[in-house]
Amino acid sequence: MQRMLSFGIILLLLFIVDLYVFQAIKTVTQNLNTTAQKVIYFIHWAIFAITASTFTLASATRGTPPDAFKTYLVSTLFIIFASKLIIVVFLLLDDVLRLSKIVLNSANGDEKFDPSRHKFLNQMGLVVAAIPFSAFIYGMVKGAYDYRVKRVTLRFPNLPSAFDGYKMLQISDLHTGSFNSTEPLQEAVRIINKQEADLVFFTGDLVNNVATELREHLDTLGGIRAKKAVYSVLGNHDYGDYVNWPSQEAKRENLQTLIDSHRQMGWDILLNENRIIEKDGEQIAVLGVENWGNKRGFPQYGRLNQAYQGTEKIPFKVLLSHDPSHWDGEINKKYEDIDLTLSGHTHGMQFGVNIPGWKWSPVQYVYEQWAGLYKKGRQHLYVNTGLGFLGYPGRVGFLPEITVFELKKA
């Protein structure tokens, strides 16, 4: 009963928003001929009917994995609805102005009042709403697979001389279950291999929910090459925590299948472990922990104390930890000799403004470190915004990222 009531309220809100926006459409199209008006009105209400039907269907089939068509349909309808909310803001402003006129006219005893809406405000609402609408649609058509290589030079006084100029590459948040074909990741792997990195790191969220999502991409991702090794860790989505499993055993088997898949691809998965890298008689350490989130609702499977054991005397340390909140939650409080932490997780929310000198995304109100390079004292954190996508099948501003680090001795 409660579910049906919630369902009805949401449908009612959808209708009210569309009815409100319809007023703006009527105002803006009032000078068009009758046929054109009818076509526009029909399209508006047809979109509402599709939205309501899709929401009903999604609610009835909740728990089943969405196919590509459903994902893109739902995302498009959500973008349209979000754009309508922008129009509503302008309509509310229009109503405030109209109400103010009524009050002033009543106070002055003047009955003259034009109740019609302000065409300019309605037009502005439609124009402004078209900006994010166009950006989000472009993000689905182009942005999702517009792979970008970011090059970052990092200087450390304690870097062993043998590793001066060492090249490390990071990818993160592949979410292979979101890809509808193997071609995009094949292109990504081609770009990755072209960098000829000494080490390649993957910092978690290989799948959305279940290990089987990876099956068709095993050969592709197994083609990633590094001069030395490919290291990986798990992210919060890799544990299957967001699936209703028939038993705990089924959940454990899913996780083990995913871990085995890392190894099948030739990736050395670090489960609260470390590896010592040697070059010309000198050493650096690569540590990898399971997911450790410092935000409510995210698990803390990581055991940094275990990964740290045996690296105490290594002069330079790199840590792979999926969730950047781990940095303030534990790393820079207890392990001050970890020089560089590499994380992912945030995706840059797959939406925002990302131009030289300024970056903004709604995710910054949740995570203090959410995209790019951060520094506290001698320690560095880099948050990769991910190579794949989740939910919204696109990217705006924060495009899919392949990060190449060059280590230099300061």
Secondary structure as the mmCIF struct_conf table of DSSP 4:
data_model
#
loop_
_struct_conf.conf_type_id
_struct_conf.id
_struct_conf.beg_label_comp_id
_struct_conf.beg_label_asym_id
_struct_conf.beg_label_seq_id
_struct_conf.end_label_comp_id
_struct_conf.end_label_asym_id
_struct_conf.end_label_seq_id
HELX_RH_AL_P HELX_RH_AL_P1 GLN A 2 VAL A 28
TURN_TY1_P TURN_TY1_P1 THR A 29 ASN A 31
BEND BEND1 LEU A 32 LEU A 32
HELX_RH_AL_P HELX_RH_AL_P2 THR A 34 ALA A 60
TURN_TY1_P TURN_TY1_P2 THR A 61 GLY A 63
BEND BEND2 THR A 64 THR A 64
HELX_LH_PP_P HELX_LH_PP_P1 PRO A 65 PRO A 66
HELX_RH_AL_P HELX_RH_AL_P3 ALA A 68 ALA A 107
TURN_TY1_P TURN_TY1_P3 ASN A 108 GLY A 109
BEND BEND3 SER A 116 SER A 116
HELX_RH_AL_P HELX_RH_AL_P4 LYS A 119 VAL A 141
TURN_TY1_P TURN_TY1_P4 LYS A 142 LYS A 142
HELX_RH_3T_P HELX_RH_3T_P1 GLY A 143 TYR A 145
STRN STRN1 ARG A 148 PHE A 156
TURN_TY1_P TURN_TY1_P5 PRO A 157 ASN A 158
BEND BEND4 LEU A 159 LEU A 159
HELX_RH_3T_P HELX_RH_3T_P2 SER A 161 PHE A 163
TURN_TY1_P TURN_TY1_P6 ASP A 164 GLY A 165
STRN STRN2 LYS A 167 ILE A 171
HELX_RH_3T_P HELX_RH_3T_P3 THR A 176 SER A 178
BEND BEND5 ASN A 180 THR A 182
HELX_RH_AL_P HELX_RH_AL_P5 GLU A 183 LYS A 194
TURN_TY1_P TURN_TY1_P7 GLN A 195 GLN A 195
BEND BEND6 ASP A 198 ASP A 198
STRN STRN3 LEU A 199 THR A 203
BEND BEND7 GLY A 204 GLY A 204
BEND BEND8 VAL A 207 ASN A 209
HELX_RH_3T_P HELX_RH_3T_P4 ALA A 211 HIS A 217
HELX_RH_AL_P HELX_RH_AL_P6 LEU A 218 LEU A 221
TURN_TY1_P TURN_TY1_P8 GLY A 222 GLY A 223
BEND BEND9 LYS A 227 LYS A 228
STRN STRN4 ALA A 229 VAL A 233
HELX_RH_3T_P HELX_RH_3T_P5 ASN A 236 TYR A 239
TURN_TY1_P TURN_TY1_P9 GLY A 240 TYR A 242
BEND BEND10 VAL A 243 VAL A 243
BEND BEND11 PRO A 246 PRO A 246
HELX_RH_AL_P HELX_RH_AL_P7 GLN A 248 GLN A 264
TURN_TY1_P TURN_TY1_P10 MET A 265 GLY A 266
STRN STRN5 ASP A 268 ILE A 269
BEND BEND12 LEU A 271 ASN A 272
STRN STRN6 GLU A 273 LYS A 279
TURN_TY1_P TURN_TY1_P11 ASP A 280 GLY A 281
STRN STRN7 GLU A 282 GLY A 288
STRN STRN8 TRP A 292 TRP A 292
BEND BEND13 LYS A 295 LYS A 295
TURN_TY1_P TURN_TY1_P12 ARG A 296 GLY A 297
STRN STRN9 GLN A 300 GLN A 300
HELX_RH_AL_P HELX_RH_AL_P8 LEU A 304 TYR A 308
TURN_TY1_P TURN_TY1_P13 GLN A 309 GLY A 310
TURN_TY1_P TURN_TY1_P14 GLU A 312 LYS A 313
BEND BEND14 PRO A 315 PRO A 315
STRN STRN10 LYS A 317 LEU A 320
BEND BEND15 HIS A 322 HIS A 322
TURN_TY1_P TURN_TY1_P15 PRO A 324 PRO A 324
HELX_RH_AL_P HELX_RH_AL_P9 SER A 325 HIS A 326
HELX_RH_PI_P HELX_RH_PI_P1 TRP A 327 ILE A 331
HELX_RH_AL_P HELX_RH_AL_P10 ASN A 332 LYS A 334
TURN_TY1_P TURN_TY1_P16 GLU A 336 ASP A 337
STRN STRN11 LEU A 340 SER A 343
BEND BEND16 THR A 346 THR A 346
HELX_RH_3T_P HELX_RH_3T_P6 HIS A 347 GLN A 350
STRN STRN12 PHE A 351 PHE A 351
BEND BEND17 GLY A 352 GLY A 352
STRN STRN13 VAL A 353 ILE A 355
TURN_TY1_P TURN_TY1_P17 PRO A 356 GLY A 357
STRN STRN14 TRP A 358 TRP A 360
HELX_RH_3T_P HELX_RH_3T_P7 PRO A 362 TYR A 365
TURN_TY1_P TURN_TY1_P18 VAL A 366 VAL A 366
BEND BEND18 GLU A 368 GLN A 369
BEND BEND19 ALA A 371 ALA A 371
STRN STRN15 GLY A 372 LYS A 376
TURN_TY1_P TURN_TY1_P19 GLY A 377 ARG A 378
STRN STRN16 GLN A 379 VAL A 383
BEND BEND20 LEU A 387 GLY A 388
BEND BEND21 GLY A 391 PRO A 393
STRN STRN17 VAL A 396 VAL A 396
BEND BEND22 GLY A 397 PHE A 398
STRN STRN18 GLU A 401 LYS A 409
#
